[in-house]
Amino acid sequence: MTLHTLNKHDKDLVQLCVSALAPEDSLLLLEDGVYAALGGTDSRLDTAILPAGLKLYALAEDLAARGISEKIPDVFIRITYRDFVSLSLTCNKVVNWN
């Protein structure tokens, strides 16, 4: 299982990241990458086309800092930095998309 972290809100980067996701992977949105959870445009994640079984996370502190905590779908599990560290230790590999 691979943990993919996305920390930028960029159309091409989001598309590259999505193309590399596998069903057993996890995706964590952090920093400006949390904007990708809002849906709707090419630079945002369309959860309908993501692999089944993919686990979706968003860093709660970054959502709050950008005022979008209540605007992202419930499919994203909100986690803390401590949870992020734990998650990264449970994965075989971490890939950072930035």
MOURHU-V14486 format. One line per field, one symbol per residue. phi: phi as a letter, one per 20 degrees, with the letter a starting at -180 (. if undefined). burial: 1 if it has 9 or more other C-alpha atoms within 8 Angstrom, else 0. Layout:
phi=???
burial=???
This chain:
phi=.deddcdcdcgffffffgfefdgeeccdeblfffffffmocfecfeffdfgfnfedccfgfffffdmcgeeefffeeecefffgfffffeefbcddeb
burial=01111111101011101000100111111111110111100011100001000111111101110001100100010011000100110010010010
